[in-house]
Amino acid sequence: MKYLSNVSTLTYDESLCTGCRYCSQVCPSGVFIMESKKAVITDKDLCIECGACQKNCDSNAITVLAGVGCSSALIQSFFTGEAPSCGCSDGSKSVCC
């Protein structure tokens, strides 16, 4: 599922990748796959900024601002049972991410 295009904070430096495969195994959205012993981003817009890839990347090839924006709001909503609020609304019901 894509939320918004071109807003993900995910960055990846393929030259630092050691081919450990952890990013492709832990990503809940399938952002990473392995090709020729290196991770490859399938679609950056699929990233929900959960941070699992970065936390499991020992080579520091991946960075992401985890816990921001809409993905954080959806996760918090799941745990609290409240309606998601990502902070991008101006207070009117017509504006939301």
Phi and psi restraints in degrees (range 20) as a CNS / XPLOR table:
assign (resid 1 and name C) (resid 2 and name N)
       (resid 2 and name CA) (resid 2 and name C) 1.0 -100.7 20.0 2
assign (resid 2 and name N) (resid 2 and name CA)
       (resid 2 and name C) (resid 3 and name N) 1.0 139.2 20.0 2
assign (resid 2 and name C) (resid 3 and name N)
       (resid 3 and name CA) (resid 3 and name C) 1.0 -98.4 20.0 2
assign (resid 3 and name N) (resid 3 and name CA)
       (resid 3 and name C) (resid 4 and name N) 1.0 -66.8 20.0 2
assign (resid 3 and name C) (resid 4 and name N)
       (resid 4 and name CA) (resid 4 and name C) 1.0 -133.8 20.0 2
assign (resid 4 and name N) (resid 4 and name CA)
       (resid 4 and name C) (resid 5 and name N) 1.0 146.9 20.0 2
assign (resid 4 and name C) (resid 5 and name N)
       (resid 5 and name CA) (resid 5 and name C) 1.0 -86.7 20.0 2
assign (resid 5 and name N) (resid 5 and name CA)
       (resid 5 and name C) (resid 6 and name N) 1.0 143.1 20.0 2
assign (resid 5 and name C) (resid 6 and name N)
       (resid 6 and name CA) (resid 6 and name C) 1.0 58.6 20.0 2
assign (resid 6 and name N) (resid 6 and name CA)
       (resid 6 and name C) (resid 7 and name N) 1.0 36.2 20.0 2
assign (resid 6 and name C) (resid 7 and name N)
       (resid 7 and name CA) (resid 7 and name C) 1.0 -123.0 20.0 2
assign (resid 7 and name N) (resid 7 and name CA)
       (resid 7 and name C) (resid 8 and name N) 1.0 -7.8 20.0 2
assign (resid 7 and name C) (resid 8 and name N)
       (resid 8 and name CA) (resid 8 and name C) 1.0 -64.1 20.0 2
assign (resid 8 and name N) (resid 8 and name CA)
       (resid 8 and name C) (resid 9 and name N) 1.0 141.4 20.0 2
assign (resid 8 and name C) (resid 9 and name N)
       (resid 9 and name CA) (resid 9 and name C) 1.0 -88.4 20.0 2
assign (resid 9 and name N) (resid 9 and name CA)
       (resid 9 and name C) (resid 10 and name N) 1.0 4.6 20.0 2
assign (resid 9 and name C) (resid 10 and name N)
       (resid 10 and name CA) (resid 10 and name C) 1.0 -64.3 20.0 2
assign (resid 10 and name N) (resid 10 and name CA)
       (resid 10 and name C) (resid 11 and name N) 1.0 129.2 20.0 2
assign (resid 10 and name C) (resid 11 and name N)
       (resid 11 and name CA) (resid 11 and name C) 1.0 -129.9 20.0 2
assign (resid 11 and name N) (resid 11 and name CA)
       (resid 11 and name C) (resid 12 and name N) 1.0 149.1 20.0 2
assign (resid 11 and name C) (resid 12 and name N)
       (resid 12 and name CA) (resid 12 and name C) 1.0 -142.9 20.0 2
assign (resid 12 and name N) (resid 12 and name CA)
       (resid 12 and name C) (resid 13 and name N) 1.0 129.7 20.0 2
assign (resid 12 and name C) (resid 13 and name N)
       (resid 13 and name CA) (resid 13 and name C) 1.0 -111.2 20.0 2
assign (resid 13 and name N) (resid 13 and name CA)
       (resid 13 and name C) (resid 14 and name N) 1.0 98.8 20.0 2
assign (resid 13 and name C) (resid 14 and name N)
       (resid 14 and name CA) (resid 14 and name C) 1.0 -58.7 20.0 2
assign (resid 14 and name N) (resid 14 and name CA)
       (resid 14 and name C) (resid 15 and name N) 1.0 -29.8 20.0 2
assign (resid 14 and name C) (resid 15 and name N)
       (resid 15 and name CA) (resid 15 and name C) 1.0 -65.6 20.0 2
assign (resid 15 and name N) (resid 15 and name CA)
       (resid 15 and name C) (resid 16 and name N) 1.0 -21.7 20.0 2
assign (resid 15 and name C) (resid 16 and name N)
       (resid 16 and name CA) (resid 16 and name C) 1.0 -90.3 20.0 2
assign (resid 16 and name N) (resid 16 and name CA)
       (resid 16 and name C) (resid 17 and name N) 1.0 -12.9 20.0 2
assign (resid 16 and name C) (resid 17 and name N)
       (resid 17 and name CA) (resid 17 and name C) 1.0 -66.1 20.0 2
assign (resid 17 and name N) (resid 17 and name CA)
       (resid 17 and name C) (resid 18 and name N) 1.0 131.2 20.0 2
assign (resid 17 and name C) (resid 18 and name N)
       (resid 18 and name CA) (resid 18 and name C) 1.0 -100.0 20.0 2
assign (resid 18 and name N) (resid 18 and name CA)
       (resid 18 and name C) (resid 19 and name N) 1.0 -3.3 20.0 2
assign (resid 18 and name C) (resid 19 and name N)
       (resid 19 and name CA) (resid 19 and name C) 1.0 79.4 20.0 2
assign (resid 19 and name N) (resid 19 and name CA)
       (resid 19 and name C) (resid 20 and name N) 1.0 25.9 20.0 2
assign (resid 19 and name C) (resid 20 and name N)
       (resid 20 and name CA) (resid 20 and name C) 1.0 -69.6 20.0 2
assign (resid 20 and name N) (resid 20 and name CA)
       (resid 20 and name C) (resid 21 and name N) 1.0 -20.9 20.0 2
assign (resid 20 and name C) (resid 21 and name N)
       (resid 21 and name CA) (resid 21 and name C) 1.0 79.0 20.0 2
assign (resid 21 and name N) (resid 21 and name CA)
       (resid 21 and name C) (resid 22 and name N) 1.0 -4.9 20.0 2
assign (resid 21 and name C) (resid 22 and name N)
       (resid 22 and name CA) (resid 22 and name C) 1.0 -59.7 20.0 2
assign (resid 22 and name N) (resid 22 and name CA)
       (resid 22 and name C) (resid 23 and name N) 1.0 -41.4 20.0 2
assign (resid 22 and name C) (resid 23 and name N)
       (resid 23 and name CA) (resid 23 and name C) 1.0 -59.5 20.0 2
assign (resid 23 and name N) (resid 23 and name CA)
       (resid 23 and name C) (resid 24 and name N) 1.0 -42.1 20.0 2
assign (resid 23 and name C) (resid 24 and name N)
       (resid 24 and name CA) (resid 24 and name C) 1.0 -70.9 20.0 2
assign (resid 24 and name N) (resid 24 and name CA)
       (resid 24 and name C) (resid 25 and name N) 1.0 -23.7 20.0 2
assign (resid 24 and name C) (resid 25 and name N)
       (resid 25 and name CA) (resid 25 and name C) 1.0 -83.9 20.0 2
assign (resid 25 and name N) (resid 25 and name CA)
       (resid 25 and name C) (resid 26 and name N) 1.0 -33.3 20.0 2
assign (resid 25 and name C) (resid 26 and name N)
       (resid 26 and name CA) (resid 26 and name C) 1.0 -97.2 20.0 2
assign (resid 26 and name N) (resid 26 and name CA)
       (resid 26 and name C) (resid 27 and name N) 1.0 -16.2 20.0 2
assign (resid 26 and name C) (resid 27 and name N)
       (resid 27 and name CA) (resid 27 and name C) 1.0 -69.2 20.0 2
assign (resid 27 and name N) (resid 27 and name CA)
       (resid 27 and name C) (resid 28 and name N) 1.0 119.0 20.0 2
assign (resid 27 and name C) (resid 28 and name N)
       (resid 28 and name CA) (resid 28 and name C) 1.0 -73.5 20.0 2
assign (resid 28 and name N) (resid 28 and name CA)
       (resid 28 and name C) (resid 29 and name N) 1.0 -12.1 20.0 2
assign (resid 28 and name C) (resid 29 and name N)
       (resid 29 and name CA) (resid 29 and name C) 1.0 -107.7 20.0 2
assign (resid 29 and name N) (resid 29 and name CA)
       (resid 29 and name C) (resid 30 and name N) 1.0 -1.2 20.0 2
assign (resid 29 and name C) (resid 30 and name N)
       (resid 30 and name CA) (resid 30 and name C) 1.0 70.2 20.0 2
assign (resid 30 and name N) (resid 30 and name CA)
       (resid 30 and name C) (resid 31 and name N) 1.0 33.3 20.0 2
assign (resid 30 and name C) (resid 31 and name N)
       (resid 31 and name CA) (resid 31 and name C) 1.0 -69.7 20.0 2
assign (resid 31 and name N) (resid 31 and name CA)
       (resid 31 and name C) (resid 32 and name N) 1.0 -33.6 20.0 2
assign (resid 31 and name C) (resid 32 and name N)
       (resid 32 and name CA) (resid 32 and name C) 1.0 -110.2 20.0 2
assign (resid 32 and name N) (resid 32 and name CA)
       (resid 32 and name C) (resid 33 and name N) 1.0 140.6 20.0 2
assign (resid 32 and name C) (resid 33 and name N)
       (resid 33 and name CA) (resid 33 and name C) 1.0 -131.8 20.0 2
assign (resid 33 and name N) (resid 33 and name CA)
       (resid 33 and name C) (resid 34 and name N) 1.0 165.9 20.0 2
assign (resid 33 and name C) (resid 34 and name N)
       (resid 34 and name CA) (resid 34 and name C) 1.0 -103.8 20.0 2
assign (resid 34 and name N) (resid 34 and name CA)
       (resid 34 and name C) (resid 35 and name N) 1.0 132.2 20.0 2
assign (resid 34 and name C) (resid 35 and name N)
       (resid 35 and name CA) (resid 35 and name C) 1.0 -140.4 20.0 2
assign (resid 35 and name N) (resid 35 and name CA)
       (resid 35 and name C) (resid 36 and name N) 1.0 127.3 20.0 2
assign (resid 35 and name C) (resid 36 and name N)
       (resid 36 and name CA) (resid 36 and name C) 1.0 52.1 20.0 2
assign (resid 36 and name N) (resid 36 and name CA)
       (resid 36 and name C) (resid 37 and name N) 1.0 44.3 20.0 2
assign (resid 36 and name C) (resid 37 and name N)
       (resid 37 and name CA) (resid 37 and name C) 1.0 63.8 20.0 2
assign (resid 37 and name N) (resid 37 and name CA)
       (resid 37 and name C) (resid 38 and name N) 1.0 23.2 20.0 2
assign (resid 37 and name C) (resid 38 and name N)
       (resid 38 and name CA) (resid 38 and name C) 1.0 -136.1 20.0 2
assign (resid 38 and name N) (resid 38 and name CA)
       (resid 38 and name C) (resid 39 and name N) 1.0 149.5 20.0 2
assign (resid 38 and name C) (resid 39 and name N)
       (resid 39 and name CA) (resid 39 and name C) 1.0 -74.3 20.0 2
assign (resid 39 and name N) (resid 39 and name CA)
       (resid 39 and name C) (resid 40 and name N) 1.0 145.9 20.0 2
assign (resid 39 and name C) (resid 40 and name N)
       (resid 40 and name CA) (resid 40 and name C) 1.0 -133.7 20.0 2
assign (resid 40 and name N) (resid 40 and name CA)
       (resid 40 and name C) (resid 41 and name N) 1.0 137.0 20.0 2
assign (resid 40 and name C) (resid 41 and name N)
       (resid 41 and name CA) (resid 41 and name C) 1.0 -79.7 20.0 2
assign (resid 41 and name N) (resid 41 and name CA)
       (resid 41 and name C) (resid 42 and name N) 1.0 123.9 20.0 2
assign (resid 41 and name C) (resid 42 and name N)
       (resid 42 and name CA) (resid 42 and name C) 1.0 -77.0 20.0 2
assign (resid 42 and name N) (resid 42 and name CA)
       (resid 42 and name C) (resid 43 and name N) 1.0 -46.1 20.0 2
assign (resid 42 and name C) (resid 43 and name N)
       (resid 43 and name CA) (resid 43 and name C) 1.0 -161.3 20.0 2
assign (resid 43 and name N) (resid 43 and name CA)
       (resid 43 and name C) (resid 44 and name N) 1.0 107.0 20.0 2
assign (resid 43 and name C) (resid 44 and name N)
       (resid 44 and name CA) (resid 44 and name C) 1.0 -59.4 20.0 2
assign (resid 44 and name N) (resid 44 and name CA)
       (resid 44 and name C) (resid 45 and name N) 1.0 -28.8 20.0 2
assign (resid 44 and name C) (resid 45 and name N)
       (resid 45 and name CA) (resid 45 and name C) 1.0 -70.9 20.0 2
assign (resid 45 and name N) (resid 45 and name CA)
       (resid 45 and name C) (resid 46 and name N) 1.0 -10.3 20.0 2
assign (resid 45 and name C) (resid 46 and name N)
       (resid 46 and name CA) (resid 46 and name C) 1.0 -80.2 20.0 2
assign (resid 46 and name N) (resid 46 and name CA)
       (resid 46 and name C) (resid 47 and name N) 1.0 -15.0 20.0 2
assign (resid 46 and name C) (resid 47 and name N)
       (resid 47 and name CA) (resid 47 and name C) 1.0 -63.7 20.0 2
assign (resid 47 and name N) (resid 47 and name CA)
       (resid 47 and name C) (resid 48 and name N) 1.0 127.9 20.0 2
assign (resid 47 and name C) (resid 48 and name N)
       (resid 48 and name CA) (resid 48 and name C) 1.0 -101.4 20.0 2
assign (resid 48 and name N) (resid 48 and name CA)
       (resid 48 and name C) (resid 49 and name N) 1.0 9.7 20.0 2
assign (resid 48 and name C) (resid 49 and name N)
       (resid 49 and name CA) (resid 49 and name C) 1.0 56.2 20.0 2
assign (resid 49 and name N) (resid 49 and name CA)
       (resid 49 and name C) (resid 50 and name N) 1.0 41.1 20.0 2
assign (resid 49 and name C) (resid 50 and name N)
       (resid 50 and name CA) (resid 50 and name C) 1.0 -78.6 20.0 2
assign (resid 50 and name N) (resid 50 and name CA)
       (resid 50 and name C) (resid 51 and name N) 1.0 -25.4 20.0 2
assign (resid 50 and name C) (resid 51 and name N)
       (resid 51 and name CA) (resid 51 and name C) 1.0 91.8 20.0 2
assign (resid 51 and name N) (resid 51 and name CA)
       (resid 51 and name C) (resid 52 and name N) 1.0 -1.2 20.0 2
assign (resid 51 and name C) (resid 52 and name N)
       (resid 52 and name CA) (resid 52 and name C) 1.0 -61.2 20.0 2
assign (resid 52 and name N) (resid 52 and name CA)
       (resid 52 and name C) (resid 53 and name N) 1.0 -39.5 20.0 2
assign (resid 52 and name C) (resid 53 and name N)
       (resid 53 and name CA) (resid 53 and name C) 1.0 -64.1 20.0 2
assign (resid 53 and name N) (resid 53 and name CA)
       (resid 53 and name C) (resid 54 and name N) 1.0 -46.1 20.0 2
assign (resid 53 and name C) (resid 54 and name N)
       (resid 54 and name CA) (resid 54 and name C) 1.0 -64.3 20.0 2
assign (resid 54 and name N) (resid 54 and name CA)
       (resid 54 and name C) (resid 55 and name N) 1.0 -43.3 20.0 2
assign (resid 54 and name C) (resid 55 and name N)
       (resid 55 and name CA) (resid 55 and name C) 1.0 -64.1 20.0 2
assign (resid 55 and name N) (resid 55 and name CA)
       (resid 55 and name C) (resid 56 and name N) 1.0 -26.2 20.0 2
assign (resid 55 and name C) (resid 56 and name N)
       (resid 56 and name CA) (resid 56 and name C) 1.0 -101.1 20.0 2
assign (resid 56 and name N) (resid 56 and name CA)
       (resid 56 and name C) (resid 57 and name N) 1.0 2.0 20.0 2
assign (resid 56 and name C) (resid 57 and name N)
       (resid 57 and name CA) (resid 57 and name C) 1.0 -94.7 20.0 2
assign (resid 57 and name N) (resid 57 and name CA)
       (resid 57 and name C) (resid 58 and name N) 1.0 100.6 20.0 2
assign (resid 57 and name C) (resid 58 and name N)
       (resid 58 and name CA) (resid 58 and name C) 1.0 -70.0 20.0 2
assign (resid 58 and name N) (resid 58 and name CA)
       (resid 58 and name C) (resid 59 and name N) 1.0 -19.6 20.0 2
assign (resid 58 and name C) (resid 59 and name N)
       (resid 59 and name CA) (resid 59 and name C) 1.0 -92.9 20.0 2
assign (resid 59 and name N) (resid 59 and name CA)
       (resid 59 and name C) (resid 60 and name N) 1.0 1.5 20.0 2
assign (resid 59 and name C) (resid 60 and name N)
       (resid 60 and name CA) (resid 60 and name C) 1.0 58.3 20.0 2
assign (resid 60 and name N) (resid 60 and name CA)
       (resid 60 and name C) (resid 61 and name N) 1.0 33.5 20.0 2
assign (resid 60 and name C) (resid 61 and name N)
       (resid 61 and name CA) (resid 61 and name C) 1.0 -81.2 20.0 2
assign (resid 61 and name N) (resid 61 and name CA)
       (resid 61 and name C) (resid 62 and name N) 1.0 -16.6 20.0 2
assign (resid 61 and name C) (resid 62 and name N)
       (resid 62 and name CA) (resid 62 and name C) 1.0 -121.0 20.0 2
assign (resid 62 and name N) (resid 62 and name CA)
       (resid 62 and name C) (resid 63 and name N) 1.0 134.0 20.0 2
assign (resid 62 and name C) (resid 63 and name N)
       (resid 63 and name CA) (resid 63 and name C) 1.0 -132.6 20.0 2
assign (resid 63 and name N) (resid 63 and name CA)
       (resid 63 and name C) (resid 64 and name N) 1.0 145.5 20.0 2
assign (resid 63 and name C) (resid 64 and name N)
       (resid 64 and name CA) (resid 64 and name C) 1.0 -158.4 20.0 2
assign (resid 64 and name N) (resid 64 and name CA)
       (resid 64 and name C) (resid 65 and name N) 1.0 141.8 20.0 2
assign (resid 64 and name C) (resid 65 and name N)
       (resid 65 and name CA) (resid 65 and name C) 1.0 -83.4 20.0 2
assign (resid 65 and name N) (resid 65 and name CA)
       (resid 65 and name C) (resid 66 and name N) 1.0 89.4 20.0 2
assign (resid 65 and name C) (resid 66 and name N)
       (resid 66 and name CA) (resid 66 and name C) 1.0 -71.1 20.0 2
assign (resid 66 and name N) (resid 66 and name CA)
       (resid 66 and name C) (resid 67 and name N) 1.0 146.8 20.0 2
assign (resid 66 and name C) (resid 67 and name N)
       (resid 67 and name CA) (resid 67 and name C) 1.0 81.6 20.0 2
assign (resid 67 and name N) (resid 67 and name CA)
       (resid 67 and name C) (resid 68 and name N) 1.0 23.0 20.0 2
assign (resid 67 and name C) (resid 68 and name N)
       (resid 68 and name CA) (resid 68 and name C) 1.0 -116.2 20.0 2
assign (resid 68 and name N) (resid 68 and name CA)
       (resid 68 and name C) (resid 69 and name N) 1.0 157.7 20.0 2
assign (resid 68 and name C) (resid 69 and name N)
       (resid 69 and name CA) (resid 69 and name C) 1.0 66.1 20.0 2
assign (resid 69 and name N) (resid 69 and name CA)
       (resid 69 and name C) (resid 70 and name N) 1.0 -152.0 20.0 2
assign (resid 69 and name C) (resid 70 and name N)
       (resid 70 and name CA) (resid 70 and name C) 1.0 -66.6 20.0 2
assign (resid 70 and name N) (resid 70 and name CA)
       (resid 70 and name C) (resid 71 and name N) 1.0 -36.0 20.0 2
assign (resid 70 and name C) (resid 71 and name N)
       (resid 71 and name CA) (resid 71 and name C) 1.0 -63.6 20.0 2
assign (resid 71 and name N) (resid 71 and name CA)
       (resid 71 and name C) (resid 72 and name N) 1.0 -41.6 20.0 2
assign (resid 71 and name C) (resid 72 and name N)
       (resid 72 and name CA) (resid 72 and name C) 1.0 -62.5 20.0 2
assign (resid 72 and name N) (resid 72 and name CA)
       (resid 72 and name C) (resid 73 and name N) 1.0 -41.7 20.0 2
assign (resid 72 and name C) (resid 73 and name N)
       (resid 73 and name CA) (resid 73 and name C) 1.0 -61.8 20.0 2
assign (resid 73 and name N) (resid 73 and name CA)
       (resid 73 and name C) (resid 74 and name N) 1.0 -41.2 20.0 2
assign (resid 73 and name C) (resid 74 and name N)
       (resid 74 and name CA) (resid 74 and name C) 1.0 -67.2 20.0 2
assign (resid 74 and name N) (resid 74 and name CA)
       (resid 74 and name C) (resid 75 and name N) 1.0 -40.7 20.0 2
assign (resid 74 and name C) (resid 75 and name N)
       (resid 75 and name CA) (resid 75 and name C) 1.0 -65.3 20.0 2
assign (resid 75 and name N) (resid 75 and name CA)
       (resid 75 and name C) (resid 76 and name N) 1.0 -46.2 20.0 2
assign (resid 75 and name C) (resid 76 and name N)
       (resid 76 and name CA) (resid 76 and name C) 1.0 -60.9 20.0 2
assign (resid 76 and name N) (resid 76 and name CA)
       (resid 76 and name C) (resid 77 and name N) 1.0 -39.8 20.0 2
assign (resid 76 and name C) (resid 77 and name N)
       (resid 77 and name CA) (resid 77 and name C) 1.0 -61.5 20.0 2
assign (resid 77 and name N) (resid 77 and name CA)
       (resid 77 and name C) (resid 78 and name N) 1.0 -39.9 20.0 2
assign (resid 77 and name C) (resid 78 and name N)
       (resid 78 and name CA) (resid 78 and name C) 1.0 -60.2 20.0 2
assign (resid 78 and name N) (resid 78 and name CA)
       (resid 78 and name C) (resid 79 and name N) 1.0 -43.9 20.0 2
assign (resid 78 and name C) (resid 79 and name N)
       (resid 79 and name CA) (resid 79 and name C) 1.0 -79.0 20.0 2
assign (resid 79 and name N) (resid 79 and name CA)
       (resid 79 and name C) (resid 80 and name N) 1.0 -31.5 20.0 2
assign (resid 79 and name C) (resid 80 and name N)
       (resid 80 and name CA) (resid 80 and name C) 1.0 -94.5 20.0 2
assign (resid 80 and name N) (resid 80 and name CA)
       (resid 80 and name C) (resid 81 and name N) 1.0 -20.9 20.0 2
assign (resid 80 and name C) (resid 81 and name N)
       (resid 81 and name CA) (resid 81 and name C) 1.0 80.3 20.0 2
assign (resid 81 and name N) (resid 81 and name CA)
       (resid 81 and name C) (resid 82 and name N) 1.0 2.9 20.0 2
assign (resid 81 and name C) (resid 82 and name N)
       (resid 82 and name CA) (resid 82 and name C) 1.0 -91.3 20.0 2
assign (resid 82 and name N) (resid 82 and name CA)
       (resid 82 and name C) (resid 83 and name N) 1.0 165.5 20.0 2
assign (resid 82 and name C) (resid 83 and name N)
       (resid 83 and name CA) (resid 83 and name C) 1.0 -65.9 20.0 2
assign (resid 83 and name N) (resid 83 and name CA)
       (resid 83 and name C) (resid 84 and name N) 1.0 141.5 20.0 2
assign (resid 83 and name C) (resid 84 and name N)
       (resid 84 and name CA) (resid 84 and name C) 1.0 -64.8 20.0 2
assign (resid 84 and name N) (resid 84 and name CA)
       (resid 84 and name C) (resid 85 and name N) 1.0 139.5 20.0 2
assign (resid 84 and name C) (resid 85 and name N)
       (resid 85 and name CA) (resid 85 and name C) 1.0 -140.8 20.0 2
assign (resid 85 and name N) (resid 85 and name CA)
       (resid 85 and name C) (resid 86 and name N) 1.0 112.9 20.0 2
assign (resid 85 and name C) (resid 86 and name N)
       (resid 86 and name CA) (resid 86 and name C) 1.0 -98.6 20.0 2
assign (resid 86 and name N) (resid 86 and name CA)
       (resid 86 and name C) (resid 87 and name N) 1.0 -0.8 20.0 2
assign (resid 86 and name C) (resid 87 and name N)
       (resid 87 and name CA) (resid 87 and name C) 1.0 83.3 20.0 2
assign (resid 87 and name N) (resid 87 and name CA)
       (resid 87 and name C) (resid 88 and name N) 1.0 6.4 20.0 2
assign (resid 87 and name C) (resid 88 and name N)
       (resid 88 and name CA) (resid 88 and name C) 1.0 -97.1 20.0 2
assign (resid 88 and name N) (resid 88 and name CA)
       (resid 88 and name C) (resid 89 and name N) 1.0 1.9 20.0 2
assign (resid 88 and name C) (resid 89 and name N)
       (resid 89 and name CA) (resid 89 and name C) 1.0 -86.3 20.0 2
assign (resid 89 and name N) (resid 89 and name CA)
       (resid 89 and name C) (resid 90 and name N) 1.0 146.5 20.0 2
assign (resid 89 and name C) (resid 90 and name N)
       (resid 90 and name CA) (resid 90 and name C) 1.0 -91.7 20.0 2
assign (resid 90 and name N) (resid 90 and name CA)
       (resid 90 and name C) (resid 91 and name N) 1.0 11.5 20.0 2
assign (resid 90 and name C) (resid 91 and name N)
       (resid 91 and name CA) (resid 91 and name C) 1.0 102.4 20.0 2
assign (resid 91 and name N) (resid 91 and name CA)
       (resid 91 and name C) (resid 92 and name N) 1.0 -20.4 20.0 2
assign (resid 91 and name C) (resid 92 and name N)
       (resid 92 and name CA) (resid 92 and name C) 1.0 -89.4 20.0 2
assign (resid 92 and name N) (resid 92 and name CA)
       (resid 92 and name C) (resid 93 and name N) 1.0 154.7 20.0 2
assign (resid 92 and name C) (resid 93 and name N)
       (resid 93 and name CA) (resid 93 and name C) 1.0 -75.2 20.0 2
assign (resid 93 and name N) (resid 93 and name CA)
       (resid 93 and name C) (resid 94 and name N) 1.0 -9.3 20.0 2
assign (resid 93 and name C) (resid 94 and name N)
       (resid 94 and name CA) (resid 94 and name C) 1.0 -85.6 20.0 2
assign (resid 94 and name N) (resid 94 and name CA)
       (resid 94 and name C) (resid 95 and name N) 1.0 -14.3 20.0 2
assign (resid 94 and name C) (resid 95 and name N)
       (resid 95 and name CA) (resid 95 and name C) 1.0 -116.5 20.0 2
assign (resid 95 and name N) (resid 95 and name CA)
       (resid 95 and name C) (resid 96 and name N) 1.0 118.9 20.0 2
assign (resid 95 and name C) (resid 96 and name N)
       (resid 96 and name CA) (resid 96 and name C) 1.0 -163.0 20.0 2
assign (resid 96 and name N) (resid 96 and name CA)
       (resid 96 and name C) (resid 97 and name N) 1.0 157.6 20.0 2
